[in-house]
């Protein structure tokens, strides 16, 4: 069997039927579907059970696992992985959609090769009511990492475009995951990118497919990326440290093992890593301030938090690498890098106002961050 599609399902009764219809309509047939019901409290469990006959009629293996205890997204995916039998595993979200030829395109791009890690393009669909108000297409381009050393600067470029961190636009070779005992960490945020970094650290091959095969659906619902999490900034910093550790490890490997990459290319790679992480760090720092304002935290406490952060090693490491060529970076993130936290707080208040009163505009502005 070529593919195992694992779908973690929690309270998605209004959406998961559409995704399952996409799977029933695939132009490629050598795959299985594993739905992991993470103790949904709505009608998700009943709905996914009802699809069994439809998949059986098309001879597509279909399994629903009803977990006895809600353990969250990471454990649901890990449960699905343990039951998977395909050569490759995909982790799709129950409230999104895929192109009917998604699996066929991936199989064709593999072209008989064995690849540990695959990235493909996707579309962000922003809905207003029942209609798509606008969409953003993101493609990693066509790329095969040979020699492997060039994959890691490429990963930095993917991270610049916010394409590296998700699970749902990736494909993983199952035996590779089993061999290295790779599993999703049980945390409330950033589990996707931490898993992808583990994969990247150990992989021996990477393939990128330019086709936009997945539809990330934003219907204005609250997702973990926007709701208040007390540990939000700490978890984000965990991923920044992990990304820097991986890239610095690979840069050192490139220098010490005479890899086919020039010193000039390594220097550019190092610069891109630092600028990419600085942009992500200060963007997240500003987001943390905005979230605290929305949560009702006092200005005094927010400014105190910012001042404490100024003394942290990660802040000190990245503050001089923030590229302020873009108007957005200069306006929103430069005050943080310069230690002007009062101005950053004022920017946060403005962001809160736009979020509340002009949600569509805010979503579009985020695309140019």
C-alpha positions in Angstrom: 0.0 0.0 0.0 1.4 3.4 -1.0 -0.3 5.9 1.4 -1.9 6.0 4.8 -4.0 9.2 5.4 -4.4 9.8 9.1 -7.1 12.2 10.1 -7.3 13.4 13.8 -11.0 14.3 14.4 -12.4 16.3 17.2 -15.7 18.1 17.0 -15.6 18.5 13.2 -19.0 17.1 12.3 -19.8 20.1 10.1 -16.6 19.7 8.0 -15.1 16.2 8.0 -17.7 14.8 5.6 -16.4 17.1 2.9 -12.8 15.9 3.5 -13.9 12.3 3.4 -15.7 12.9 0.1 -12.4 14.3 -1.3 -10.8 11.0 -0.4 -13.6 9.0 -2.0 -13.0 11.0 -5.1 -9.3 10.6 -5.4 -7.9 9.7 -8.8 -5.4 7.4 -7.1 -6.6 4.2 -5.3 -3.6 2.7 -3.5 -4.2 4.2 0.0 -6.0 3.7 3.3 -7.8 6.1 5.5 -7.5 6.1 9.3 -9.8 8.4 11.3 -8.9 8.9 14.9 -11.9 10.1 16.9 -10.4 11.9 19.9 -13.5 11.6 22.1 -15.5 14.2 20.1 -18.4 15.7 22.0 -20.5 16.4 18.8 -21.7 14.1 16.1 -18.2 13.5 14.6 -18.0 9.8 15.8 -21.3 8.8 14.4 -20.7 10.6 11.1 -17.3 9.0 10.4 -18.6 5.6 11.2 -21.3 6.1 8.6 -18.7 6.4 5.8 -17.5 2.8 6.2 -19.8 1.4 3.6 -18.9 4.1 1.0 -15.2 3.4 1.3 -15.8 -0.4 1.2 -17.8 0.1 -2.0 -14.6 1.5 -3.6 -12.3 -1.1 -1.9 -10.5 1.6 0.0 -9.4 0.4 3.5 -11.1 2.6 6.0 -10.6 2.4 9.8 -12.1 4.5 12.6 -10.4 4.5 16.0 -12.5 5.8 18.8 -10.1 6.8 21.6 -11.4 6.1 25.1 -9.9 9.3 26.5 -9.3 12.7 24.9 -5.5 13.2 24.6 -5.2 15.9 22.1 -4.0 16.3 18.5 -0.5 14.9 18.9 -1.6 11.7 20.6 -4.4 11.2 18.0 -1.9 11.4 15.2 0.5 9.1 17.0 -2.4 6.6 17.4 -3.1 6.8 13.7 0.6 6.3 12.9 0.7 3.1 15.0 -2.1 1.6 12.9 -0.8 2.8 9.5 0.4 0.2 6.9 1.2 2.5 4.0 4.7 3.2 2.6 4.0 6.9 3.2 1.9 8.7 5.9 0.0 12.0 5.6 -1.6 13.8 8.5 -4.6 15.8 7.3 -7.0 17.9 9.4 -10.7 17.1 9.5 -11.8 20.6 8.8 -9.8 21.1 5.6 -10.0 19.9 2.0 -7.7 18.4 -0.6 -7.6 18.3 -4.4 -9.0 15.1 -6.0 -5.7 14.3 -7.6 -3.5 15.0 -4.5 -2.3 11.4 -4.0 -1.8 10.8 -7.7 0.4 13.9 -8.0 2.5 12.8 -5.0 2.9 9.3 -6.3 3.9 10.6 -9.7 6.4 13.0 -8.2 8.1 10.2 -6.3 8.7 8.5 -9.6 9.9 5.3 -8.0 12.3 7.1 -5.6 12.4 6.4 -1.9 12.1 9.8 -0.1 12.0 10.4 3.7 10.4 13.8 3.7 8.0 15.5 1.1 6.6 19.0 1.0 3.9 20.1 -1.4 2.0 23.4 -2.0 -1.3 24.5 -0.6 -4.0 27.1 -0.7 -5.3 29.2 2.2 -9.0 29.7 1.6 -10.6 32.5 3.7 -14.3 32.3 3.9 -16.9 34.9 4.5 -20.1 33.0 5.2 -20.3 30.2 2.6 -18.1 31.9 0.0 -14.4 32.2 -0.3 -13.6 35.9 0.1 -10.0 35.5 -1.0 -7.3 32.9 -1.1 -3.5 32.8 -0.9 -1.5 30.2 -2.8 1.8 28.9 -1.5 4.2 26.6 -3.4 7.6 25.2 -2.3 8.6 24.9 -6.0 9.9 21.6 -7.5 13.0 20.5 -5.7 14.9 17.3 -4.9 17.7 17.5 -2.3 20.7 16.1 -4.0 23.2 16.5 -2.4 21.4 16.7 0.9 23.4 19.6 2.3 21.4 22.0 0.1 18.1 20.9 1.7 18.8 22.9 4.9 19.1 26.3 3.3 16.0 25.4 1.3 14.2 24.6 4.6 15.1 28.1 5.8 13.5 29.6 2.7 10.4 27.5 3.4 10.3 28.8 6.9 10.5 32.3 5.6 7.3 31.7 3.7 5.7 29.9 6.7 5.6 26.7 4.7 7.8 24.5 6.8 6.0 24.2 10.1 2.7 22.5 9.2 2.0 18.8 9.2 -0.7 18.8 6.6 1.4 19.7 3.6 4.0 17.0 4.3 4.4 13.3 3.5 6.6 11.1 5.7 8.1 7.7 4.8 6.6 5.4 7.5 9.5 3.1 7.9 11.8 6.1 8.4 9.5 7.4 11.2 9.4 3.9 12.8 13.2 3.4 12.5 13.9 6.6 14.3 10.9 6.3 16.7 9.6 9.7 15.7 6.3 10.8 17.3 4.5 14.1 17.9 5.2 15.7 21.2 2.2 16.1 23.5 2.0 19.9 23.8 -0.6 22.5 23.2 1.1 24.3 20.3 4.0 24.1 17.8 3.9 20.3 17.8 3.9 20.2 14.0 7.2 22.1 13.5 9.0 20.3 16.3 8.1 17.0 14.6 9.2 18.3 11.2 12.5 19.4 12.7 13.1 15.9 14.1 12.4 14.5 10.7 14.7 17.0 9.0 17.5 16.3 11.4 17.6 12.6 10.5 16.4 12.5 6.9 18.5 11.4 4.0 16.3 12.8 1.2 13.7 15.5 0.7 11.4 16.3 -2.2 9.3 19.4 -2.8 6.3 19.4 -5.2 5.1 22.7 -6.5 1.4 21.7 -7.0 -1.1 23.2 -4.5 -2.8 20.0 -3.3 -4.2 21.0 0.0 -6.8 23.6 1.1 -6.3 25.1 4.5 -9.8 26.4 5.3 -10.3 29.5 7.5 -13.9 30.2 8.2 -13.3 32.8 10.9 -13.3 30.1 13.6 -11.0 30.3 16.5 -8.0 28.1 16.1 -5.1 27.3 18.4 -3.0 29.8 16.3 -5.1 32.7 17.6 -6.7 31.8 20.9 -5.2 32.7 24.2 -2.6 30.3 25.6 -0.6 31.3 28.7 2.4 29.4 27.4 2.2 30.7 23.8 5.4 32.7 23.8 7.4 30.1 25.7 6.3 27.4 23.2 7.2 29.6 20.3 10.7 30.2 21.7 11.1 26.4 22.1 10.6 26.1 18.3 13.0 28.9 17.5 15.7 27.3 19.6 15.0 24.0 18.0 15.2 25.5 14.5 18.5 27.4 15.3 20.0 24.2 16.9 19.2 22.1 13.8 20.5 24.7 11.3 23.7 25.4 13.3 24.3 21.7 13.6 24.0 21.3 9.8 26.1 24.4 9.1 28.9 23.0 11.3 28.5 19.6 9.5 28.9 21.3 6.1 32.0 23.1 7.3 33.7 20.0 8.9 32.9 17.3 6.3 33.8 19.0 3.1 30.3 19.1 1.7 29.7 20.3 -1.9 28.7 23.8 -0.9 30.9 26.9 -1.1 32.0 29.1 1.9 30.0 31.9 0.3 26.9 29.8 0.2 27.4 28.8 3.8 27.7 32.4 4.8 24.5 33.3 3.0 22.8 30.3 4.6 23.9 31.5 8.1 22.6 35.0 7.4 19.3 33.7 6.1 18.8 31.5 9.2 19.4 34.4 11.6 17.2 36.9 9.7 14.4 34.3 9.3 14.5 33.5 13.0 14.7 37.2 14.0 11.7 38.0 11.9 9.7 35.1 13.4 10.8 35.8 17.0 9.9 39.5 17.0 6.7 38.8 15.1 5.7 36.3 17.8 6.9 38.7 20.6 4.5 41.3 19.2 1.8 38.6 18.9 2.3 37.7 22.6 1.8 41.3 23.6 -1.3 41.5 21.5 -2.7 38.3 23.0 -2.1 39.6 26.5 -3.9 42.8 25.7 -6.9 40.9 24.3 -6.8 38.7 27.5 -7.1 41.8 29.7 -3.6 41.7 31.2 -2.6 45.1 32.6 -0.2 47.4 30.7 2.1 47.4 33.7 2.4 43.6 33.6 2.8 43.4 29.8 5.7 46.0 29.9 7.3 44.1 32.8 7.1 40.9 30.8 8.7 42.6 27.8 11.5 44.0 29.9 12.3 40.6 31.3 12.4 39.2 27.8 15.0 41.8 26.9 17.5 40.1 29.1 16.9 36.6 27.7 19.7 35.1 25.5 17.4 34.5 22.5 16.5 38.2 22.4 20.1 39.2 22.7 21.0 36.7 19.9 18.4 37.9 17.4 17.9 41.6 18.0 20.7 42.7 15.6 19.4 40.4 12.8 15.9 41.9 12.3 15.7 43.0 8.7 13.5 46.2 8.7 13.4 46.7 4.9 9.6 45.9 4.8 7.2 48.5 6.1 5.5 45.9 8.3 8.7 44.9 10.1 9.8 48.5 10.6 6.4 49.5 12.0 5.5 46.5 14.1 8.7 44.7 15.1 11.5 47.2 15.1 10.3 48.9 18.3 10.7 45.5 20.1 14.2 45.0 18.8 15.1 48.5 19.9 13.7 48.1 23.3 10.9 50.6 22.9 8.2 48.5 24.6 5.8 51.3 25.2 5.6 51.8 21.4 5.2 48.1 20.9 2.3 48.1 23.4 0.6 50.9 21.4 1.0 48.9 18.2 -0.5 45.9 20.1 -3.6 48.0 21.0 -4.0 49.0 17.3 -3.7 45.4 16.2 -6.4 44.5 18.7 -8.7 47.1 17.3 -8.2 45.9 13.7 -8.7 42.3 14.8 -12.0 43.1 16.4 -13.5 45.5 13.9 -11.9 44.6 10.6 -11.3 40.8 10.8 -11.0 40.5 7.0 -8.4 43.2 6.7 -6.5 41.8 9.6 -6.3 38.3 7.9 -5.0 39.9 4.7 -2.4 42.0 6.5 -1.0 38.9 8.2 -0.1 37.6 4.7 2.4 40.5 4.4 4.0 40.2 7.8 
